Amino acid sequence: MRILLRIAGLNVGHYFGGNIYIMNSLPPISTQFTTCIASREFEVQCGDVIKKITIEIGLPVNDVITLGANAWRCPVHISYGKIVDDLHVCGEDSYQAIGLAFHLVQCELIKKTEQGMKLSLFGAPYVPFETNYEAMKFL
């Protein structure tokens, strides 16, 4: 049984398996990019300027220490000119982590189109699908 510990209205830890785990005592989540397992390059038109946006998804790795078990982390690397975003999603297993990574990529592409960028892939206009976009906005 897991019990949430609260002090002055703040969540500070968990009691789990006979041990008390304080949230800030957990090690930080790694930000290291792993081996690239999937990549795609888009052309982005913003006004009269055409640039490349490169998306890479890294190999899921079981290195996120949580309060009951380890979680799987899947890194996502997005580069657009000099702008680089290194993002990470976590799942209960590698399948969920990589699935969330692909959803995160779609959300990032949707954000780009909402900012007025026109995406193309293999010379044709690309419109990202909006599966679970509202739910993923908050990641």
C-alpha positions in Angstrom: 0.0 0.0 0.0 1.3 3.5 -0.9 0.4 6.4 1.3 1.0 10.0 0.3 2.7 12.1 2.9 1.6 15.7 3.2 3.1 18.5 5.3 1.3 21.9 5.4 -0.7 20.9 2.4 2.3 20.0 0.2 3.0 16.5 -1.1 6.5 15.7 0.3 6.8 11.9 0.0 5.3 8.4 0.0 5.2 5.6 2.5 5.6 2.4 0.4 6.7 -1.1 1.3 7.6 -0.2 4.9 9.9 2.6 3.8 9.4 6.4 3.7 10.5 8.0 0.4 11.0 11.8 0.4 10.3 13.2 -3.1 13.3 15.5 -3.2 15.6 12.6 -2.1 15.1 10.9 -5.5 18.0 11.4 -7.9 17.4 13.7 -10.9 16.2 12.3 -14.1 19.0 11.8 -16.6 19.0 14.1 -19.7 21.4 12.0 -21.7 20.4 11.2 -25.2 20.6 7.5 -26.1 21.1 5.8 -29.4 18.9 7.2 -32.1 16.3 4.7 -33.2 14.1 6.9 -35.4 14.6 10.2 -37.2 12.9 12.4 -39.6 13.7 15.7 -41.3 11.1 18.2 -42.3 11.3 21.4 -44.3 9.7 24.3 -42.5 8.6 27.5 -44.2 8.1 30.5 -42.0 7.5 33.5 -44.2 10.1 33.5 -47.0 12.6 31.4 -45.1 12.9 27.7 -45.5 14.8 25.7 -42.8 15.1 22.1 -41.7 13.7 20.7 -38.6 15.2 17.4 -37.5 13.5 15.1 -35.0 15.3 12.1 -33.4 13.8 9.6 -31.0 16.3 7.8 -28.7 16.3 4.3 -27.5 14.0 3.9 -24.4 16.1 3.2 -21.3 15.1 2.0 -17.8 16.9 4.6 -15.8 14.3 6.8 -14.0 14.2 5.9 -10.3 10.7 6.3 -8.9 9.0 5.5 -5.6 8.2 1.9 -6.3 10.1 0.8 -9.4 12.1 2.2 -12.2 10.4 3.9 -15.1 11.4 4.0 -18.7 12.6 7.2 -20.3 12.6 7.9 -24.0 14.5 11.0 -25.2 13.3 13.2 -28.0 15.8 15.6 -29.8 14.3 18.4 -31.9 16.6 20.8 -33.7 15.5 23.8 -35.8 18.3 26.0 -36.9 20.2 27.1 -33.8 17.2 26.1 -31.6 17.5 22.7 -29.9 15.0 21.1 -27.7 15.9 18.0 -25.7 12.7 16.5 -24.3 12.1 13.3 -22.3 8.9 11.3 -21.7 8.6 8.5 -19.1 6.4 5.4 -19.1 5.8 2.3 -17.1 7.6 0.2 -19.7 9.6 0.8 -22.9 6.5 0.4 -25.1 4.6 3.2 -23.3 7.7 5.4 -23.3 8.3 5.2 -27.0 4.5 5.6 -27.8 4.5 8.8 -25.7 7.6 10.0 -27.5 5.8 9.7 -30.9 2.8 11.5 -29.5 5.0 14.2 -28.1 6.6 14.7 -31.5 3.2 15.2 -33.1 2.3 17.8 -30.4 5.5 19.7 -31.1 4.8 19.6 -34.8 1.2 20.9 -34.1 2.7 23.7 -32.1 4.9 24.7 -35.0 2.0 24.8 -37.4 0.0 26.9 -34.8 3.0 29.4 -34.8 2.5 29.8 -38.6 5.1 27.4 -39.8 4.3 25.3 -42.9 5.8 21.8 -42.7 6.6 19.7 -45.7 7.9 16.1 -45.9 9.4 14.5 -49.0 8.4 17.7 -51.0 4.7 17.5 -50.0 2.8 19.5 -47.4 2.6 17.7 -44.0 -0.2 18.2 -41.6 0.4 16.5 -38.2 -2.4 14.4 -36.9 -4.1 15.6 -33.7 -4.4 12.4 -31.7 -4.6 13.2 -28.0 -3.2 16.7 -28.6 -5.2 18.3 -25.8 -4.0 15.8 -23.2 -0.4 15.9 -24.3 -0.2 19.8 -24.3 0.7 19.7 -20.6 3.8 17.4 -20.8 
